[in-house]
């Protein structure tokens, strides 16, 4: 007689193994919720979406970046504090705000410090900058994924022409709430007023401020040409942005995910920065067509000289000299 137990036993075992295999948990996946204050039409937003797409592709969906524009997740300073506590959040920020934790790094947001994308590339190789980044990560929980994102040069946008520092006397200029930023604007002759980025338009409408210092792409994106008449090309700050996440969260990622996150951040940042630089003339022409007057005959030497007072006021002149020597500037 055929022994059915012997025949069926292996088949049952295989079936059971298959059933358990189908119930096995999938490989662990990670989600990073990334916040920025800029509008959906800004080049940066598209750049962040590209970064997210490439990371997802390289990790086969294992690391997902969800991008939130217009400060949808909250105010920048609050998000940074949540990041420090280990939240799976990211924030596009600047060295002015990071200077609240490591004072020296604020020099990278000072007047006429970095003046080109080539300067920013050199800063990536600076031993002093690398030391500051390590300090942010190990002592403050802030992992800088990359800082290859350059929004361009910031100019004064007001309702009166600005050609020299004296023209800014008594003019209330919106700034982010960070010491280097406020001291920079004060050194250049204006009265700094801290306002969130999303409050610039209503602040101008309600005359809480008389102007703002921004990059060209911010103006059409925020329809600020409706409340500002002049753009004065001081180019006083080249805005370098830092993509920051939690050190704790970063350390939980598999090594290949970490590599993908960093490499694709750098790649998307450089591409977006180049795109912004190329589009600046087009944006400028559009603003002129909309009725804005652009002041090009600015006394840059006077502004450069005035800007040095910001470094002195914050006691970071030595840090500035050290880094500029390292990058051969």
Backbone as CSV, one residue per row, in Angstrom:
resi,resn,N_x,N_y,N_z,CA_x,CA_y,CA_z,C_x,C_y,C_z
1,UNK,0.852,-1.207,0.000,0.000,0.000,0.000,0.882,1.250,0.000
2,UNK,0.463,2.269,-0.796,1.244,3.512,-0.905,1.163,4.280,0.412
3,UNK,2.336,4.731,0.883,2.392,5.476,2.148,2.162,6.967,1.867
4,UNK,0.877,7.386,2.005,0.520,8.778,1.679,1.144,9.781,2.637
5,UNK,1.378,9.330,3.892,1.990,10.257,4.857,3.375,10.693,4.400
6,UNK,4.155,9.703,3.879,5.500,10.023,3.417,5.481,10.926,2.189
7,UNK,4.479,10.739,1.326,4.396,11.547,0.102,3.932,12.964,0.418
8,UNK,2.915,13.071,1.301,2.312,14.374,1.563,3.113,15.233,2.534
9,UNK,3.877,14.609,3.417,4.607,15.368,4.444,5.516,16.444,3.851
10,UNK,6.376,16.097,2.840,7.243,17.139,2.271,6.457,18.261,1.597
11,UNK,5.306,17.844,0.940,4.497,18.841,0.255,3.871,19.800,1.251
12,UNK,3.402,19.276,2.388,2.804,20.130,3.415,3.844,21.068,4.003
13,UNK,5.049,20.521,4.216,6.122,21.342,4.778,6.458,22.491,3.848
14,UNK,6.530,22.189,2.539,6.854,23.229,1.556,5.772,24.289,1.529
15,UNK,4.522,23.837,1.621,3.413,24.782,1.595,3.441,25.705,2.803
16,UNK,3.760,25.092,3.971,3.811,25.891,5.195,4.922,26.923,5.134
17,UNK,6.093,26.495,4.610,7.223,27.413,4.482,6.852,28.577,3.564
18,UNK,6.154,28.227,2.436,5.738,29.268,1.495,4.779,30.246,2.136
19,UNK,3.878,29.719,2.978,2.903,30.582,3.635,3.587,31.541,4.583
20,UNK,4.544,30.990,5.378,5.255,31.842,6.321,6.111,32.876,5.597
21,UNK,6.685,32.463,4.438,7.525,33.395,3.676,6.706,34.574,3.179
22,UNK,5.464,34.299,2.771,4.624,35.378,2.250,4.204,36.346,3.352
23,UNK,4.250,35.864,4.616,3.874,36.712,5.728,5.065,37.443,6.344
24,UNK,6.271,37.095,5.882,7.471,37.710,6.443,7.451,39.217,6.187
25,UNK,7.917,40.001,7.152,7.894,41.456,6.967,8.811,41.911,5.851
26,UNK,8.407,42.980,5.158,9.238,43.534,4.089,10.460,44.189,4.713
27,UNK,11.488,44.428,3.893,12.686,45.115,4.378,12.277,46.472,4.942
28,UNK,12.971,46.922,5.984,12.602,48.169,6.650,12.709,49.354,5.698
29,UNK,11.712,50.226,5.756,11.717,51.434,4.935,11.795,52.653,5.854
30,UNK,12.270,53.761,5.293,12.480,54.990,6.068,11.824,56.152,5.330
31,UNK,11.265,57.080,6.107,10.639,58.275,5.530,11.222,59.525,6.169
32,UNK,11.646,60.445,5.332,12.144,61.735,5.785,11.164,62.806,5.319
33,UNK,10.608,63.561,6.256,9.671,64.641,5.926,10.473,65.934,5.863
34,UNK,10.567,66.495,4.659,11.472,67.618,4.425,10.702,68.918,4.238
35,UNK,11.047,69.919,5.024,10.332,71.194,5.060,11.188,72.326,4.480
36,UNK,10.551,73.239,3.737,11.240,74.466,3.340,10.218,75.599,3.273
37,UNK,10.700,76.839,3.350,9.792,77.982,3.461,9.391,78.555,2.110
38,UNK,10.046,78.126,1.036,9.809,78.704,-0.286,8.531,78.166,-0.913
39,UNK,8.020,78.907,-1.903,6.793,78.511,-2.577,7.003,77.362,-3.554
40,UNK,5.891,76.787,-3.998,5.940,75.635,-4.894,6.507,75.991,-6.264
41,UNK,6.479,77.270,-6.635,6.989,77.674,-7.950,8.473,78.027,-7.933
42,UNK,9.089,78.026,-6.764,10.514,78.344,-6.659,11.363,77.198,-7.216
43,UNK,12.511,77.510,-7.840,13.392,76.460,-8.368,13.809,75.447,-7.306
44,UNK,13.992,75.903,-6.074,14.400,74.984,-5.012,13.392,73.857,-4.813
45,UNK,12.105,74.184,-4.883,11.098,73.140,-4.648,11.233,72.023,-5.679
46,UNK,11.404,72.412,-6.926,11.585,71.400,-7.971,12.871,70.620,-7.749
47,UNK,13.899,71.310,-7.270,15.165,70.636,-6.968,15.018,69.623,-5.854
48,UNK,14.248,69.963,-4.824,14.035,69.030,-3.717,13.235,67.811,-4.176
49,UNK,12.262,68.043,-5.062,11.491,66.915,-5.604,12.391,65.989,-6.416
50,UNK,13.334,66.577,-7.152,14.280,65.775,-7.936,15.181,64.959,-7.008
51,UNK,15.646,65.579,-5.952,16.455,64.881,-4.944,15.684,63.685,-4.383
52,UNK,14.430,63.920,-4.025,13.597,62.857,-3.457,13.415,61.705,-4.444
53,UNK,13.165,62.047,-5.695,12.937,61.016,-6.717,14.182,60.154,-6.918
54,UNK,15.333,60.792,-6.970,16.571,60.049,-7.210,16.951,59.155,-6.031
55,UNK,16.713,59.657,-4.813,17.002,58.837,-3.631,16.085,57.621,-3.602
56,UNK,14.816,57.822,-3.913,13.863,56.711,-3.942,14.289,55.665,-4.975
57,UNK,14.761,56.136,-6.137,15.208,55.215,-7.178,16.429,54.419,-6.729
58,UNK,17.399,55.096,-6.130,18.638,54.437,-5.727,18.446,53.458,-4.576
59,UNK,17.421,53.689,-3.759,17.182,52.808,-2.613,15.999,51.867,-2.853
60,UNK,15.522,51.808,-4.104,14.371,50.967,-4.444,13.173,51.235,-3.530
61,UNK,12.973,52.506,-3.225,11.843,52.891,-2.386,12.092,52.730,-0.902
62,UNK,13.296,52.314,-0.537,13.599,52.090,0.879,13.702,53.376,1.676
63,UNK,14.104,54.463,1.018,14.177,55.771,1.669,13.340,56.746,0.865
64,UNK,12.293,57.232,1.492,11.365,58.134,0.836,11.483,59.530,1.453
65,UNK,11.610,60.548,0.608,11.627,61.933,1.077,10.317,62.591,0.660
66,UNK,9.546,63.048,1.630,8.309,63.782,1.368,8.618,65.271,1.509
67,UNK,8.401,66.042,0.453,8.786,67.458,0.426,7.571,68.342,0.699
68,UNK,7.727,69.273,1.638,6.661,70.202,2.016,7.144,71.631,1.796
69,UNK,6.447,72.372,0.925,6.832,73.747,0.629,6.077,74.731,1.524
70,UNK,6.454,76.004,1.437,5.752,77.106,2.124,5.621,76.895,3.629
71,UNK,6.634,76.281,4.240,6.649,76.051,5.694,5.416,75.292,6.169
72,UNK,4.965,74.320,5.383,3.759,73.573,5.735,3.907,72.791,7.039
73,UNK,5.132,72.396,7.357,5.349,71.637,8.592,5.626,72.541,9.791
74,UNK,5.872,73.830,9.530,6.113,74.737,10.643,7.223,75.730,10.370
75,UNK,7.446,76.605,11.339,8.481,77.637,11.249,9.857,76.977,11.280
76,UNK,10.770,77.527,10.498,12.099,76.937,10.334,12.803,76.665,11.661
77,UNK,12.807,77.656,12.562,13.499,77.498,13.837,12.896,76.370,14.672
78,UNK,11.577,76.221,14.624,10.912,75.146,15.372,11.260,73.780,14.792
79,UNK,11.301,73.700,13.470,11.645,72.426,12.824,13.067,72.015,13.189
80,UNK,13.984,72.961,13.208,15.379,72.647,13.554,15.464,72.080,14.971
81,UNK,14.691,72.631,15.892,14.694,72.117,17.261,14.137,70.690,17.315
82,UNK,13.109,70.410,16.516,12.569,69.051,16.464,13.596,68.086,15.870
83,UNK,14.329,68.560,14.874,15.386,67.742,14.272,16.434,67.387,15.322
84,UNK,16.817,68.356,16.128,17.812,68.120,17.179,17.358,67.027,18.143
85,UNK,16.045,66.908,18.332,15.502,65.904,19.249,15.357,64.533,18.599
86,UNK,15.731,64.428,17.307,15.727,63.128,16.642,14.569,62.856,15.716
87,UNK,13.705,63.842,15.477,12.560,63.629,14.582,13.031,63.361,13.160
88,UNK,12.264,62.550,12.433,12.627,62.229,11.040,12.194,63.368,10.116
89,UNK,12.723,64.550,10.410,12.428,65.759,9.650,13.701,66.291,9.016
90,UNK,13.524,67.072,7.943,14.632,67.771,7.318,14.237,69.214,7.102
91,UNK,15.217,70.102,6.991,14.929,71.515,6.802,15.988,72.151,5.915
92,UNK,15.536,72.930,4.951,16.439,73.771,4.182,16.711,75.004,5.032
93,UNK,17.990,75.239,5.378,18.309,76.352,6.260,19.597,77.023,5.805
94,UNK,20.178,77.844,6.665,21.372,78.604,6.304,22.334,78.642,7.478
95,UNK,23.548,79.116,7.214,24.553,79.136,8.282,24.242,80.186,9.337
96,UNK,23.401,81.173,8.998,22.998,82.168,9.999,22.283,81.481,11.150
97,UNK,21.335,80.609,10.831,20.598,79.896,11.873,21.474,78.830,12.531
98,UNK,22.316,78.164,11.765,23.208,77.158,12.350,24.225,77.814,13.277
99,UNK,24.477,79.094,13.053,25.372,79.840,13.923,24.831,80.001,15.335
100,UNK,23.544,79.735,15.537,22.982,79.756,16.886,23.542,78.609,17.725
101,UNK,24.086,77.570,17.055,24.624,76.397,17.739,26.153,76.354,17.678
102,UNK,26.701,76.672,16.513,28.151,76.746,16.336,28.449,78.137,15.782
103,UNK,28.786,79.086,16.630,28.882,80.496,16.226,29.745,80.764,14.997
104,UNK,30.875,80.100,14.878,31.786,80.387,13.774,31.197,80.178,12.399
105,UNK,30.312,79.192,12.260,29.793,78.851,10.936,28.942,79.974,10.349
106,UNK,28.514,80.906,11.200,27.696,82.028,10.728,28.435,82.901,9.718
107,UNK,29.777,82.842,9.708,30.527,83.677,8.759,30.116,83.399,7.320
108,UNK,29.650,82.190,7.043,29.297,81.814,5.682,28.054,82.541,5.189
109,UNK,27.368,83.238,6.125,26.185,84.015,5.771,26.467,85.514,5.879
110,UNK,27.727,85.881,6.088,28.070,87.278,6.280,28.215,88.044,4.978
111,UNK,28.316,89.380,5.074,28.424,90.225,3.883,29.663,89.935,3.047
112,UNK,29.457,89.692,1.776,30.535,89.527,0.793,31.545,88.451,1.212
113,UNK,31.054,87.379,1.823,31.936,86.288,2.239,32.210,85.361,1.059
114,UNK,31.224,84.542,0.701,31.319,83.735,-0.525,30.636,84.531,-1.628
115,UNK,31.246,84.564,-2.808,30.669,85.397,-3.871,30.430,84.643,-5.179
116,UNK,30.621,83.317,-5.152,30.403,82.530,-6.364,30.197,81.070,-5.984
117,UNK,29.696,80.301,-6.937,29.545,78.872,-6.718,30.909,78.210,-6.567
118,UNK,31.924,78.790,-7.197,33.284,78.259,-7.056,33.756,78.397,-5.609
119,UNK,33.422,79.520,-4.979,33.761,79.714,-3.563,33.094,78.648,-2.698
120,UNK,31.833,78.350,-2.986,31.084,77.363,-2.213,31.713,75.982,-2.374
121,UNK,32.150,75.670,-3.567,32.818,74.381,-3.817,34.079,74.274,-2.956
122,UNK,34.821,75.368,-2.864,36.042,75.367,-2.043,35.714,75.228,-0.559
123,UNK,34.595,75.806,-0.134,34.205,75.711,1.268,33.959,74.263,1.687
124,UNK,33.547,73.432,0.733,33.348,72.007,1.019,34.650,71.331,1.422
125,UNK,35.783,71.919,1.012,37.099,71.336,1.310,37.781,71.989,2.510
126,UNK,37.176,73.013,3.076,37.792,73.745,4.183,37.828,72.898,5.459
127,UNK,39.009,72.685,6.044,39.094,71.925,7.310,38.286,72.569,8.433
128,UNK,38.277,73.889,8.488,37.535,74.578,9.546,36.037,74.373,9.371
129,UNK,35.553,74.462,8.139,34.122,74.230,7.888,33.759,72.798,8.256
130,UNK,34.602,71.829,7.889,34.336,70.434,8.228,34.293,70.233,9.743
131,UNK,35.143,70.935,10.471,35.133,70.848,11.934,33.804,71.367,12.484
132,UNK,33.316,72.471,11.906,32.023,73.018,12.348,30.884,72.039,12.061
133,UNK,30.919,71.401,10.896,29.873,70.442,10.543,29.887,69.252,11.496
134,UNK,31.093,68.780,11.854,31.215,67.669,12.807,30.653,68.066,14.168
135,UNK,30.925,69.302,14.576,30.426,69.786,15.864,28.896,69.861,15.862
136,UNK,28.323,70.326,14.750,26.866,70.365,14.641,26.264,68.970,14.801
137,UNK,26.904,67.983,14.164,26.378,66.621,14.178,26.549,65.954,15.543
138,UNK,27.741,66.051,16.116,28.036,65.294,17.340,27.548,65.976,18.612
139,UNK,27.512,67.302,18.627,27.144,68.013,19.846,25.735,68.597,19.825
140,UNK,25.183,68.761,18.627,23.874,69.419,18.541,22.831,68.602,17.778
141,UNK,23.196,67.417,17.308,22.231,66.537,16.658,21.796,66.958,15.281
142,UNK,22.564,67.867,14.647,22.191,68.388,13.331,23.166,67.880,12.271
143,UNK,22.704,66.971,11.447,23.527,66.423,10.365,23.300,67.241,9.094
144,UNK,24.357,67.898,8.633,24.279,68.614,7.355,24.521,67.599,6.246
145,UNK,23.485,67.323,5.480,23.606,66.348,4.390,24.486,66.932,3.282
146,UNK,24.255,68.190,2.938,25.119,68.892,2.000,24.789,70.379,2.049
147,UNK,25.697,71.215,1.518,25.404,72.648,1.420,25.811,73.175,0.047
148,UNK,25.453,72.404,-0.974,25.755,72.772,-2.362,24.611,73.546,-3.022
149,UNK,23.693,74.050,-2.234,22.527,74.769,-2.746,22.750,76.265,-2.589
150,UNK,22.854,76.972,-3.701,23.120,78.406,-3.687,21.944,79.120,-4.347
151,UNK,21.242,79.935,-3.556,20.060,80.631,-4.084,20.420,81.855,-4.905
152,UNK,21.659,82.279,-4.807,22.089,83.454,-5.550,22.435,84.604,-4.630
153,UNK,22.700,85.762,-5.221,23.063,86.950,-4.446,21.804,87.675,-3.976
154,UNK,21.867,88.158,-2.733,20.739,88.895,-2.166,20.943,90.392,-2.385
155,UNK,19.858,91.047,-2.755,19.862,92.485,-3.010,18.792,93.143,-2.149
156,UNK,18.836,94.458,-2.051,17.807,95.193,-1.321,16.640,95.511,-2.257
157,UNK,15.442,95.140,-1.830,14.219,95.447,-2.566,13.376,96.365,-1.679
158,UNK,13.151,97.568,-2.166,12.528,98.614,-1.351,11.577,99.453,-2.203
159,UNK,11.113,100.539,-1.620,10.277,101.488,-2.366,10.988,102.814,-2.565
160,UNK,12.315,102.788,-2.459,13.160,103.939,-2.770,14.481,103.388,-3.309
161,UNK,15.154,104.115,-4.178,16.418,103.619,-4.721,17.516,103.606,-3.650
162,UNK,18.339,102.568,-3.671,19.453,102.426,-2.724,20.743,102.330,-3.536
163,UNK,21.637,103.309,-3.307,22.911,103.301,-4.041,24.126,103.254,-3.118
164,UNK,23.924,103.646,-1.874,25.019,103.664,-0.904,24.445,103.366,0.477
165,UNK,25.295,102.955,1.433,24.785,102.613,2.764,23.946,103.711,3.406
166,UNK,24.297,104.963,3.190,23.540,106.074,3.799,22.089,106.106,3.338
167,UNK,21.825,105.575,2.146,20.452,105.560,1.624,19.540,104.638,2.430
168,UNK,20.148,103.737,3.214,19.365,102.796,4.015,19.063,103.320,5.411
169,UNK,19.543,104.503,5.720,19.321,105.070,7.051,17.821,105.191,7.347
170,UNK,17.397,104.567,8.443,15.992,104.620,8.832,15.089,103.670,8.087
171,UNK,15.629,102.917,7.134,14.817,101.977,6.342,14.733,100.645,7.088
172,UNK,13.508,100.195,7.360,13.287,98.940,8.081,13.277,97.784,7.075
173,UNK,14.287,96.922,7.201,14.454,95.808,6.259,14.168,94.486,6.954
174,UNK,13.296,93.706,6.344,12.997,92.386,6.894,14.226,91.493,6.818
175,UNK,14.498,90.792,7.926,15.561,89.786,7.942,15.050,88.537,8.653
176,UNK,15.679,87.401,8.426,15.392,86.235,9.264,15.872,86.513,10.694
177,UNK,15.334,85.793,11.673,15.700,86.040,13.072,16.995,85.337,13.474
178,UNK,18.127,85.813,12.966,19.428,85.234,13.301,20.432,86.368,13.455
179,UNK,21.302,86.286,14.448,22.232,87.390,14.742,23.068,87.868,13.561
180,UNK,23.701,86.956,12.805,24.576,87.399,11.711,23.770,88.148,10.662
181,UNK,22.535,87.707,10.437,21.712,88.365,9.426,21.344,89.775,9.875
182,UNK,20.929,89.893,11.113,20.519,91.205,11.618,21.705,92.156,11.712
183,UNK,22.848,91.635,12.169,24.036,92.487,12.256,24.539,92.886,10.872
184,UNK,24.383,91.994,9.890,24.806,92.313,8.520,23.991,93.467,7.961
185,UNK,22.685,93.403,8.138,21.810,94.452,7.604,22.016,95.763,8.359
186,UNK,22.252,95.659,9.664,22.539,96.861,10.452,23.862,97.490,10.012
187,UNK,24.869,96.659,9.771,26.177,97.161,9.337,26.078,97.863,7.988
188,UNK,25.186,97.372,7.133,25.039,97.950,5.798,24.198,99.223,5.803
189,UNK,23.651,99.599,6.978,22.986,100.901,7.094,21.509,100.897,7.409
190,UNK,20.864,99.705,7.369,19.415,99.643,7.573,19.057,99.235,8.997
191,UNK,17.759,99.260,9.301,17.249,98.776,10.580,16.644,97.393,10.359
192,UNK,17.278,96.326,10.890,16.745,94.976,10.674,15.470,94.725,11.475
193,UNK,14.510,94.063,10.844,13.267,93.672,11.514,13.057,92.188,11.230
194,UNK,13.048,91.376,12.273,12.904,89.923,12.099,11.465,89.555,11.762
195,UNK,11.302,88.883,10.629,9.987,88.386,10.203,10.184,87.037,9.522
196,UNK,9.224,86.147,9.683,9.254,84.886,8.953,9.107,85.161,7.459
197,UNK,9.661,84.293,6.647,9.632,84.476,5.196,8.207,84.631,4.676
198,UNK,7.287,83.837,5.204,5.902,83.862,4.731,5.171,85.150,5.134
199,UNK,5.777,85.961,6.007,5.133,87.193,6.468,5.633,88.431,5.728
200,UNK,6.491,88.249,4.726,7.067,89.412,4.039,5.999,90.230,3.316
201,UNK,5.160,89.584,2.521,4.142,90.314,1.755,3.205,91.095,2.684
202,UNK,2.570,90.435,3.663,1.689,91.216,4.544,2.453,92.258,5.364
203,UNK,3.703,91.963,5.704,4.509,92.931,6.444,4.735,94.204,5.655
204,UNK,4.937,94.062,4.343,5.101,95.221,3.461,3.775,95.946,3.257
205,UNK,2.728,95.178,3.101,1.391,95.775,2.923,1.000,96.621,4.126
206,UNK,1.280,96.104,5.310,0.885,96.771,6.550,1.939,97.758,7.046
207,UNK,3.019,97.899,6.250,4.107,98.835,6.561,4.812,98.539,7.887
208,UNK,4.847,97.248,8.227,5.656,96.822,9.374,7.131,96.882,8.996
209,UNK,7.413,96.745,7.696,8.766,96.885,7.158,8.695,97.731,5.889
210,UNK,9.836,98.308,5.521,9.895,99.145,4.320,10.476,98.409,3.121
211,UNK,11.038,97.234,3.370,11.651,96.483,2.284,12.193,95.158,2.795
212,UNK,12.856,94.449,1.908,13.445,93.153,2.251,14.719,92.971,1.447
213,UNK,15.565,92.058,1.904,16.743,91.720,1.107,16.595,90.262,0.722
214,UNK,16.521,90.035,-0.590,16.154,88.731,-1.125,16.919,88.442,-2.404
215,UNK,16.818,87.188,-2.866,17.355,86.849,-4.183,16.270,87.131,-5.226
216,UNK,16.678,87.264,-6.463,15.726,87.624,-7.516,14.547,86.653,-7.617
217,UNK,14.816,85.354,-7.498,13.736,84.388,-7.712,12.635,84.482,-6.662
218,UNK,12.940,85.054,-5.482,11.904,85.208,-4.456,10.825,86.209,-4.861
219,UNK,11.176,87.184,-5.699,10.254,88.286,-5.988,9.039,87.836,-6.803
220,UNK,9.233,87.195,-7.976,8.035,86.747,-8.702,7.298,85.623,-7.992
221,UNK,8.043,84.757,-7.307,7.395,83.628,-6.625,6.437,84.120,-5.546
222,UNK,6.802,85.218,-4.867,5.942,85.753,-3.815,5.107,86.943,-4.249
223,UNK,5.129,87.262,-5.563,4.406,88.404,-6.129,4.770,89.706,-5.390
224,UNK,6.016,89.777,-4.968,6.452,90.933,-4.184,6.609,92.194,-5.026
225,UNK,6.614,92.055,-6.338,6.651,93.224,-7.224,5.384,94.070,-7.050
226,UNK,4.353,93.498,-6.430,3.115,94.249,-6.187,3.276,95.253,-5.042
227,UNK,4.273,95.018,-4.173,4.426,95.888,-2.998,5.839,96.487,-2.894
228,UNK,6.660,96.288,-3.915,8.021,96.822,-3.940,8.298,97.455,-5.308
229,UNK,8.968,98.601,-5.315,9.199,99.317,-6.576,10.634,99.225,-7.088
230,UNK,11.600,99.062,-6.170,13.003,99.116,-6.571,13.760,97.863,-6.135
231,UNK,14.692,97.459,-7.006,15.650,96.423,-6.659,17.038,97.019,-6.823
232,UNK,17.817,97.071,-5.745,19.156,97.674,-5.791,20.204,96.573,-5.677
233,UNK,21.024,96.425,-6.701,21.914,95.269,-6.816,23.175,95.393,-5.955
234,UNK,22.972,95.216,-4.669,24.088,95.246,-3.728,24.810,93.898,-3.662
235,UNK,24.101,92.816,-3.916,24.718,91.480,-3.873,25.454,91.228,-2.573
236,UNK,24.884,91.691,-1.464,25.617,91.721,-0.197,25.791,90.355,0.468
237,UNK,24.915,89.413,0.172,25.059,88.057,0.721,24.806,87.051,-0.398
238,UNK,25.733,86.131,-0.584,25.486,84.989,-1.464,24.879,83.909,-0.583
239,UNK,23.620,83.603,-0.827,22.883,82.727,0.086,23.198,81.253,-0.171
240,UNK,23.969,80.690,0.744,24.283,79.257,0.722,23.275,78.563,1.629
241,UNK,22.609,77.549,1.114,21.646,76.807,1.932,22.174,75.431,2.315
242,UNK,21.780,75.014,3.507,22.205,73.742,4.094,20.982,72.843,4.231
243,UNK,21.121,71.589,3.829,20.047,70.620,4.006,20.368,69.814,5.259
244,UNK,19.545,69.997,6.277,19.852,69.469,7.606,18.807,68.436,8.031
245,UNK,19.297,67.330,8.599,18.412,66.309,9.170,18.962,65.910,10.538
246,UNK,18.254,65.042,11.219,18.694,64.576,12.530,19.893,63.636,12.405
247,UNK,20.915,63.873,13.212,22.063,62.955,13.240,21.614,61.561,13.652
248,UNK,20.688,61.500,14.592,20.169,60.210,15.059,19.489,59.466,13.927
249,UNK,18.635,60.177,13.180,17.943,59.548,12.054,18.944,59.100,10.996
250,UNK,19.905,59.951,10.670,20.904,59.613,9.660,21.665,58.351,10.042
251,UNK,22.023,58.235,11.321,22.804,57.083,11.783,22.015,55.780,11.746
252,UNK,20.674,55.863,11.714,19.863,54.637,11.632,19.784,54.100,10.211
253,UNK,20.130,54.936,9.227,20.015,54.513,7.832,21.123,53.532,7.463
254,UNK,20.827,52.558,6.603,21.886,51.683,6.084,22.944,52.522,5.365
255,UNK,24.195,52.089,5.363,25.270,52.876,4.746,24.998,53.278,3.292
256,UNK,24.403,52.349,2.509,24.152,52.701,1.106,23.048,53.763,0.985
257,UNK,22.119,53.792,1.937,21.087,54.823,1.946,21.721,56.173,2.302
258,UNK,22.632,56.165,3.261,23.335,57.388,3.642,24.077,57.971,2.443
259,UNK,24.770,57.102,1.729,25.535,57.533,0.552,24.619,58.125,-0.506
260,UNK,23.496,57.452,-0.770,22.539,57.938,-1.772,21.984,59.308,-1.370
261,UNK,21.662,59.461,-0.090,21.091,60.720,0.398,22.061,61.875,0.193
262,UNK,23.327,61.659,0.542,24.338,62.710,0.430,24.681,63.004,-1.027
263,UNK,24.953,61.964,-1.804,25.372,62.167,-3.195,24.284,62.835,-4.024
264,UNK,23.043,62.411,-3.847,21.962,62.999,-4.633,21.616,64.409,-4.154
265,UNK,21.874,64.699,-2.879,21.692,66.064,-2.364,22.673,66.997,-3.063
266,UNK,23.930,66.591,-3.122,24.953,67.410,-3.775,24.632,67.615,-5.258
267,UNK,24.242,66.548,-5.919,23.959,66.616,-7.352,22.785,67.548,-7.646
268,UNK,21.692,67.368,-6.928,20.509,68.204,-7.143,20.798,69.655,-6.776
269,UNK,21.605,69.856,-5.727,21.942,71.215,-5.305,22.721,71.970,-6.359
270,UNK,23.723,71.321,-6.923,24.541,71.971,-7.950,23.723,72.269,-9.201
271,UNK,22.869,71.324,-9.584,22.024,71.532,-10.769,21.045,72.685,-10.554
272,UNK,20.414,72.727,-9.376,19.445,73.775,-9.084,20.123,75.138,-8.995
273,UNK,21.301,75.182,-8.378,22.052,76.440,-8.257,22.413,76.991,-9.632
274,UNK,22.853,76.108,-10.522,23.210,76.532,-11.880,21.983,77.048,-12.625
275,UNK,20.858,76.382,-12.416,19.617,76.797,-13.067,19.196,78.188,-12.596
276,UNK,19.308,78.440,-11.299,18.946,79.748,-10.744,19.840,80.830,-11.329
277,UNK,21.130,80.553,-11.406,22.081,81.519,-11.946,21.749,81.858,-13.397
278,UNK,21.373,80.847,-14.176,21.057,81.046,-15.589,19.758,81.830,-15.776
279,UNK,18.802,81.651,-14.873,17.484,82.272,-15.039,17.411,83.688,-14.482
280,UNK,18.467,84.142,-13.804,18.394,85.438,-13.134,18.115,86.587,-14.103
281,UNK,18.762,86.596,-15.264,18.550,87.664,-16.245,17.109,87.676,-16.724
282,UNK,16.559,86.501,-16.925,15.166,86.375,-17.378,14.201,86.929,-16.328
283,UNK,14.448,86.598,-15.066,13.595,87.088,-13.976,13.705,88.601,-13.858
284,UNK,14.932,89.094,-13.953,15.170,90.534,-13.856,14.409,91.288,-14.954
285,UNK,14.461,90.781,-16.176,13.753,91.409,-17.293,12.245,91.390,-17.053
286,UNK,11.750,90.307,-16.497,10.321,90.191,-16.216,9.891,91.213,-15.165
287,UNK,10.732,91.408,-14.151,10.400,92.376,-13.103,10.375,93.798,-13.652
288,UNK,11.306,94.107,-14.531,11.329,95.437,-15.163,10.054,95.645,-15.983
289,UNK,9.651,94.593,-16.676,8.427,94.668,-17.487,7.201,94.890,-16.605
290,UNK,7.256,94.387,-15.391,6.133,94.545,-14.458,6.157,95.897,-13.753
291,UNK,7.184,96.706,-14.052,7.223,98.050,-13.493,8.261,98.297,-12.426
292,UNK,9.047,97.282,-12.072,10.073,97.476,-11.058,11.302,98.139,-11.678
293,UNK,11.914,99.059,-10.942,13.139,99.718,-11.390,14.341,99.033,-10.742
294,UNK,15.302,98.641,-11.555,16.497,97.984,-11.043,17.654,98.977,-11.017
295,UNK,18.242,99.155,-9.836,19.359,100.079,-9.656,20.667,99.292,-9.745
296,UNK,21.451,99.564,-10.786,22.710,98.841,-10.984,23.933,99.652,-10.553
297,UNK,23.816,100.982,-10.538,24.973,101.825,-10.201,25.079,101.994,-8.683
298,UNK,25.400,100.875,-8.029,25.507,100.831,-6.572,26.978,100.956,-6.176
299,UNK,27.253,101.657,-5.083,28.628,101.819,-4.591,29.022,100.566,-3.811
300,UNK,29.444,99.544,-4.542,29.759,98.261,-3.919,30.921,98.361,-2.939
301,UNK,31.902,99.195,-3.243,33.056,99.326,-2.356,32.622,99.856,-0.991
302,UNK,31.698,100.809,-0.988,31.198,101.356,0.277,30.424,100.295,1.068
303,UNK,29.650,99.476,0.347,28.900,98.413,1.021,29.843,97.337,1.568
304,UNK,30.859,96.992,0.808,31.837,95.995,1.279,32.505,96.454,2.570
305,UNK,32.926,97.707,2.572,33.604,98.257,3.748,32.664,98.265,4.951
306,UNK,31.430,98.674,4.741,30.445,98.722,5.825,30.158,97.325,6.376
307,UNK,30.132,96.335,5.495,29.795,94.973,5.897,30.751,94.359,6.903
308,UNK,32.000,94.826,6.934,32.989,94.270,7.866,32.559,94.446,9.317
309,UNK,31.751,95.466,9.590,31.321,95.729,10.965,30.467,94.590,11.531
310,UNK,29.817,93.830,10.658,28.987,92.713,11.130,29.851,91.635,11.775
311,UNK,30.986,91.317,11.150,31.891,90.308,11.699,32.485,90.770,13.024
312,UNK,32.808,92.050,13.084,33.377,92.613,14.314,32.358,92.592,15.448
313,UNK,31.118,92.944,15.143,30.072,93.006,16.166,29.823,91.649,16.802
314,UNK,29.965,90.579,16.026,29.707,89.226,16.532,30.972,88.506,16.977
315,UNK,32.120,89.160,16.836,33.373,88.551,17.269,33.802,87.355,16.440
316,UNK,33.499,87.383,15.149,33.862,86.236,14.295,34.800,86.652,13.152
317,UNK,35.489,87.767,13.354,36.442,88.210,12.335,37.553,87.190,12.139
318,UNK,38.055,86.605,13.230,39.127,85.604,13.132,38.657,84.376,12.353
319,UNK,37.412,83.957,12.604,36.858,82.801,11.889,36.781,83.098,10.397
320,UNK,36.375,84.306,10.063,36.297,84.715,8.653,37.675,84.654,8.006
321,UNK,38.676,85.217,8.680,40.032,85.250,8.124,40.599,83.846,7.949
322,UNK,40.321,82.960,8.904,40.817,81.583,8.826,40.256,80.857,7.612
323,UNK,38.940,80.943,7.430,38.308,80.208,6.326,38.676,80.814,4.979
324,UNK,38.687,82.131,4.880,39.040,82.744,3.599,40.469,82.391,3.200
325,UNK,41.349,82.255,4.199,42.724,81.835,3.893,42.744,80.403,3.382
326,UNK,41.905,79.548,3.974,41.865,78.136,3.578,41.346,77.947,2.161
327,UNK,40.451,78.832,1.727,39.904,78.686,0.365,40.610,79.602,-0.627
328,UNK,41.654,80.284,-0.161,42.458,81.124,-1.049,41.728,82.323,-1.580
329,UNK,40.876,82.929,-0.751,40.068,84.082,-1.184,40.648,85.395,-0.637
